[in-house]
């Protein structure tokens, strides 16, 4: 039933569900929330998602609210970065509620243009709610500290700007078209992002090696391959946006990551599909459910979005996360964590009489 009411009902079920669980888990009162930020790229109702949240939870009249739309799958990190700046520079001693979601009910593509059909096979409904605070007393029970956020926007390039677009096909069907240059554009955005992030997190030895190749290439015009720093020397867990198998394969190769590092992203794509900006939180929840998060560990969240954007966030674990407690608290992985990971082949047989084959998402 592709109608506005269905989209609204689905979105309310997701958003209210994640916020209800967050408030119950943290014990924070709704009236103590001073900042609320919501992001949803394609589905942007009126009144906005932020207004929906303010109305549902009766937030106070002076709550600072921001509603982000049209910013693609990396908007979750943009929302976190915005919350960080508001907490650091504007609003002391408060809480910031960040809600990331997406709904595809009104955005399923009904035509036959192949580049626009891909999104139908990848995207799913999902959502996540995160609570940040600058209150000193909350440090004792906080799970993570936000260390860095780095935002990269390549929109000045026409090639980057046009690689992911919402448009009409020849028959008038609206959908999201993915350019064949998407992987190349994503690679360029990633290199720009890690050039900024690298000096913030990498040990000096890796920074010097990276700088040496830049000098040889740009100053002496030497024919050398760019040095890709070993981020595993500085970061323990990698939550890479589950945009699709091709994206994950390319990131694994480019960053020289192991199958263990890629497991949260691959299992998120396998189990939940591409839930847009909220996928990063499903991946972090996977790390927690597997008992991987130890005190002092650093987590790198990295996401790509239309425009074209590449955004990063680095978190430091302030305590070990108890996997059993996470499961009891309603983790999205509670029912599956014991049987994952599973091997996901590139092709699988379709269960029908013709025994034809399809590409696995």
C-alpha positions as CSV (number, residue, x, y, z in Angstrom):
1,X,0.0,0.0,0.0
2,X,2.2,2.9,-1.3
3,X,0.3,5.8,0.2
4,X,1.3,8.7,2.5
5,X,-0.6,7.2,5.5
6,X,1.3,3.9,5.2
7,X,4.6,5.7,5.1
8,X,3.7,7.8,8.1
9,X,2.5,4.7,10.1
10,X,5.7,2.8,9.3
11,X,7.9,5.8,10.2
12,X,6.1,6.4,13.5
13,X,6.4,2.8,14.5
14,X,10.2,2.9,13.8
15,X,10.9,6.3,15.4
16,X,8.7,5.9,18.4
17,X,10.1,2.4,18.9
18,X,13.7,3.4,19.0
19,X,13.1,6.6,21.1
20,X,10.9,4.7,23.6
21,X,13.7,2.1,24.2
22,X,16.4,4.8,24.5
23,X,14.5,6.8,27.1
24,X,13.6,3.7,29.0
25,X,17.2,2.4,28.9
26,X,18.8,5.7,30.0
27,X,16.1,6.9,32.4
28,X,16.4,10.4,30.9
29,X,13.2,12.4,31.1
30,X,11.9,13.9,27.9
31,X,11.7,17.3,29.5
32,X,15.4,17.3,30.1
33,X,16.3,17.1,26.4
34,X,17.5,20.4,25.1
35,X,18.4,19.5,21.5
36,X,16.6,17.2,19.1
37,X,18.0,16.4,15.6
38,X,16.3,14.1,13.1
39,X,17.4,13.0,9.7
40,X,15.6,11.2,6.8
41,X,16.7,11.7,3.3
42,X,13.9,10.8,0.9
43,X,10.9,10.8,3.1
44,X,10.4,14.2,4.5
45,X,6.8,14.7,5.9
46,X,5.1,17.9,7.0
47,X,5.1,18.4,9.9
48,X,8.7,17.3,10.1
49,X,10.1,14.3,12.0
50,X,11.4,16.7,14.6
51,X,8.0,18.1,15.2
52,X,6.6,14.6,15.4
53,X,9.1,13.8,18.1
54,X,8.4,17.0,20.0
55,X,4.7,16.4,19.9
56,X,4.9,12.7,20.9
57,X,7.2,13.2,23.9
58,X,5.9,16.7,24.9
59,X,9.4,18.2,24.7
60,X,9.8,21.7,26.2
61,X,8.9,24.8,24.1
62,X,12.5,26.1,23.9
63,X,14.0,22.8,22.6
64,X,16.5,23.4,19.8
65,X,15.4,21.4,16.8
66,X,16.9,20.6,13.5
67,X,15.4,18.4,10.7
68,X,17.8,17.2,8.0
69,X,16.5,15.9,4.7
70,X,17.9,15.1,1.2
71,X,21.4,14.5,2.6
72,X,21.7,10.8,1.8
73,X,23.1,7.9,3.8
74,X,25.8,9.9,5.5
75,X,23.3,12.3,7.2
76,X,23.6,10.4,10.5
77,X,27.2,11.5,11.0
78,X,26.1,15.0,9.9
79,X,23.5,15.0,12.7
80,X,26.1,13.8,15.2
81,X,28.5,16.5,14.1
82,X,25.8,19.1,14.5
83,X,24.9,17.9,17.9
84,X,28.5,18.0,18.9
85,X,28.9,21.6,17.9
86,X,25.7,22.6,19.6
87,X,26.7,20.9,22.9
88,X,30.3,22.3,22.8
89,X,29.6,25.9,21.8
90,X,26.0,26.8,22.5
91,X,24.0,24.8,25.0
92,X,25.6,23.7,28.3
93,X,24.5,21.0,30.7
94,X,21.9,19.3,28.5
95,X,21.1,16.3,26.3
96,X,20.9,16.0,22.6
97,X,18.6,13.4,21.0
98,X,19.7,12.3,17.5
99,X,17.3,10.1,15.5
100,X,18.3,8.6,12.1
101,X,15.7,6.9,9.9
102,X,14.5,6.3,6.4
103,X,11.3,5.2,4.8
104,X,11.0,3.8,1.2
105,X,7.3,3.3,1.0
106,X,6.8,6.4,-1.2
107,X,10.1,6.0,-3.0
108,X,10.1,2.5,-4.4
109,X,10.9,2.6,-8.1
110,X,8.2,1.1,-10.4
111,X,10.0,1.4,-13.8
112,X,12.5,-0.6,-15.7
113,X,15.6,1.5,-15.8
114,X,18.3,-0.7,-14.5
115,X,20.4,1.9,-12.7
116,X,17.3,2.9,-10.8
117,X,16.2,-0.6,-9.9
118,X,19.3,-1.3,-7.8
119,X,17.9,0.7,-4.8
120,X,14.8,-1.5,-4.7
121,X,16.9,-4.5,-3.9
122,X,19.1,-2.8,-1.3
123,X,17.2,-0.3,0.8
124,X,15.1,-1.2,3.8
125,X,13.3,0.6,6.5
126,X,15.3,1.2,9.7
127,X,16.0,3.6,12.5
128,X,18.2,4.4,15.4
129,X,18.2,6.9,18.3
130,X,21.3,8.2,20.1
131,X,21.6,10.3,23.2
132,X,24.6,12.7,23.7
133,X,25.3,14.9,26.7
134,X,27.8,17.5,27.9
135,X,26.8,16.9,31.5
136,X,29.8,16.0,33.6
137,X,27.9,13.6,35.8
138,X,26.9,11.5,32.8
139,X,30.5,10.5,32.0
140,X,30.3,7.8,34.7
141,X,27.6,5.8,32.8
142,X,28.3,6.9,29.2
143,X,29.4,4.1,26.8
144,X,31.3,6.3,24.4
145,X,33.1,9.6,24.0
146,X,33.0,11.3,20.7
147,X,36.6,12.1,19.7
148,X,36.5,13.4,16.2
149,X,34.1,14.1,13.3
150,X,35.4,14.8,9.8
151,X,33.0,15.9,7.0
152,X,33.9,15.9,3.3
153,X,31.7,17.4,0.6
154,X,32.7,16.9,-3.1
155,X,29.6,18.7,-4.4
156,X,31.8,21.3,-6.3
157,X,32.5,18.5,-8.8
158,X,29.7,17.9,-11.3
159,X,30.8,14.3,-11.6
160,X,30.5,13.8,-7.8
161,X,27.3,15.8,-7.6
162,X,25.5,13.8,-10.2
163,X,26.5,10.2,-9.3
164,X,23.4,9.6,-7.0
165,X,20.3,11.5,-8.0
166,X,16.6,11.3,-7.6
167,X,15.0,11.7,-11.1
168,X,12.3,10.5,-13.4
169,X,12.8,7.9,-16.1
170,X,11.4,8.2,-19.7
171,X,8.0,6.8,-18.5
172,X,7.8,9.4,-15.6
173,X,8.6,6.9,-12.8
174,X,10.5,8.6,-10.0
175,X,13.5,6.8,-8.5
176,X,17.1,7.1,-7.4
177,X,19.7,6.6,-10.1
178,X,23.2,5.3,-9.3
179,X,25.9,6.3,-11.7
180,X,28.5,3.8,-12.9
181,X,31.1,6.2,-11.6
182,X,29.8,5.8,-8.0
183,X,32.7,3.6,-6.8
184,X,35.3,6.0,-8.3
185,X,33.6,9.0,-6.8
186,X,33.3,7.3,-3.4
187,X,37.1,6.5,-3.6
188,X,38.0,10.1,-4.2
189,X,35.8,11.3,-1.3
190,X,37.3,8.6,1.0
191,X,40.8,9.7,0.1
192,X,40.0,13.3,0.9
193,X,38.3,12.4,4.2
194,X,41.2,10.2,5.4
195,X,43.7,12.9,4.5
196,X,42.0,15.0,7.2
197,X,41.3,12.2,9.6
198,X,44.7,10.6,9.4
199,X,46.7,13.2,11.3
200,X,44.1,13.2,14.1
201,X,44.3,9.5,14.8
202,X,47.3,7.8,13.2
203,X,50.6,7.2,15.0
204,X,53.5,9.4,13.9
205,X,55.2,6.6,11.8
206,X,52.1,6.2,9.6
207,X,51.7,10.0,9.3
208,X,55.4,10.3,8.1
209,X,55.0,7.6,5.5
210,X,51.8,9.2,4.2
211,X,53.5,12.6,4.1
212,X,56.5,11.3,2.2
213,X,54.4,9.9,-0.6
214,X,52.5,13.1,-0.9
215,X,55.7,15.1,-1.1
216,X,57.2,12.8,-3.7
217,X,54.1,12.9,-5.8
218,X,53.2,16.6,-5.6
219,X,56.6,18.2,-5.3
220,X,59.0,15.9,-7.1
221,X,56.3,14.6,-9.6
222,X,57.5,11.0,-8.8
223,X,55.5,8.1,-10.1
224,X,54.6,6.5,-6.8
225,X,51.4,5.0,-5.6
226,X,49.6,6.9,-2.8
227,X,50.3,5.4,0.6
228,X,47.1,4.2,2.3
229,X,47.7,4.4,6.0
230,X,47.1,1.4,8.2
231,X,44.2,2.6,10.2
232,X,44.1,-0.7,12.2
233,X,47.1,0.7,14.1
234,X,44.9,3.4,15.6
235,X,41.3,2.1,15.4
236,X,39.9,-1.1,16.7
237,X,36.5,-1.4,15.1
238,X,35.2,-0.3,11.7
239,X,31.5,0.5,11.1
240,X,31.4,1.2,7.3
241,X,28.0,2.1,5.9
242,X,26.3,-1.0,4.4
243,X,25.6,0.7,1.1
244,X,26.0,-2.5,-0.9
245,X,28.4,-5.4,-1.5
246,X,30.5,-3.5,-4.0
247,X,31.0,-0.6,-1.7
248,X,32.1,-2.9,1.1
249,X,34.5,-4.9,-1.2
250,X,36.1,-1.7,-2.3
251,X,36.5,-0.3,1.2
252,X,38.0,-3.6,2.4
253,X,40.5,-3.5,-0.4
254,X,41.3,0.2,-0.2
255,X,41.8,0.3,3.6
256,X,43.4,-3.2,3.7
257,X,41.0,-4.4,6.3
258,X,40.5,-8.0,7.4
259,X,37.3,-10.1,7.2
260,X,36.9,-9.6,11.0
261,X,36.9,-5.8,10.6
262,X,34.4,-6.0,7.8
263,X,32.1,-8.4,9.6
264,X,29.8,-5.9,11.3
265,X,29.1,-4.1,8.0
266,X,28.6,-7.3,6.0
267,X,26.3,-8.9,8.5
268,X,24.3,-5.7,8.7
269,X,23.8,-5.7,5.0
270,X,22.9,-9.4,5.0
271,X,20.4,-9.2,7.9
272,X,18.9,-5.7,7.5
273,X,19.8,-4.5,4.1
274,X,20.8,-0.9,3.5
275,X,18.9,1.1,6.2
276,X,20.6,4.3,5.0
277,X,22.0,6.6,7.8
278,X,21.0,4.2,10.6
279,X,23.1,1.3,9.3
280,X,26.1,2.6,11.2
281,X,24.3,2.1,14.5
282,X,23.2,-1.5,13.6
283,X,26.9,-2.2,12.9
284,X,28.0,-0.8,16.3
285,X,25.2,-2.8,17.9
286,X,26.7,-5.9,16.3
287,X,30.1,-5.2,17.8
288,X,28.5,-4.8,21.2
289,X,26.3,-7.9,20.8
290,X,29.5,-9.9,20.0
291,X,31.2,-8.7,23.1
292,X,33.9,-7.0,21.1
293,X,33.9,-3.5,22.7
294,X,36.5,-3.1,25.5
295,X,37.4,-0.1,27.5
296,X,39.6,2.2,25.5
297,X,38.7,0.8,22.1
298,X,38.2,3.2,19.3
299,X,35.4,2.9,16.7
300,X,35.5,4.5,13.3
301,X,32.1,5.1,11.7
302,X,32.3,6.1,8.0
303,X,29.4,6.8,5.7
304,X,28.8,7.9,2.1
305,X,26.0,10.0,0.8
306,X,24.6,11.7,-2.2
307,X,26.0,15.1,-3.1
308,X,28.7,13.5,-2.8
309,X,29.7,13.3,0.8
310,X,32.0,11.1,2.9
311,X,31.7,11.6,6.7
312,X,33.5,10.1,9.6
313,X,33.1,9.8,13.4
314,X,35.6,8.3,15.8
315,X,34.4,7.2,19.2
316,X,36.3,6.0,22.3
317,X,34.7,3.3,24.5
318,X,34.7,4.5,28.1
319,X,33.9,1.1,29.4
320,X,33.6,-2.5,28.2
321,X,30.1,-3.3,26.9
322,X,28.5,-6.4,28.3
323,X,27.1,-8.5,25.4
324,X,24.6,-10.2,27.6
325,X,23.2,-7.0,29.0
326,X,23.0,-5.6,25.5
327,X,20.9,-8.6,24.4
328,X,18.6,-8.2,27.4
329,X,18.1,-4.5,26.6
330,X,16.6,-5.3,23.2
331,X,19.5,-5.3,20.8
332,X,18.4,-5.8,17.1
333,X,20.9,-8.7,17.0
334,X,19.6,-10.6,20.1
335,X,18.0,-13.4,18.0
336,X,20.8,-13.7,15.5
337,X,24.1,-13.0,17.2
338,X,24.8,-16.7,18.0
339,X,24.5,-17.9,14.4
340,X,26.4,-15.0,12.8
341,X,28.6,-14.5,10.9
342,X,27.5,-16.6,7.9
343,X,29.1,-16.9,4.5
344,X,27.3,-14.8,1.9
345,X,28.2,-16.0,-1.6
346,X,28.4,-13.7,-4.5
347,X,25.8,-15.7,-6.4
348,X,23.1,-18.0,-5.1
349,X,20.6,-20.2,-6.9
350,X,17.0,-19.0,-7.1
351,X,14.6,-21.5,-5.5
352,X,12.5,-22.3,-8.6
353,X,12.2,-24.9,-11.4
354,X,14.5,-23.0,-13.7
355,X,17.4,-22.9,-11.2
356,X,18.6,-19.6,-12.6
357,X,21.0,-17.4,-10.7
358,X,21.0,-14.0,-9.2
359,X,23.6,-11.6,-7.8
360,X,23.5,-11.6,-4.0
361,X,22.9,-8.3,-2.3
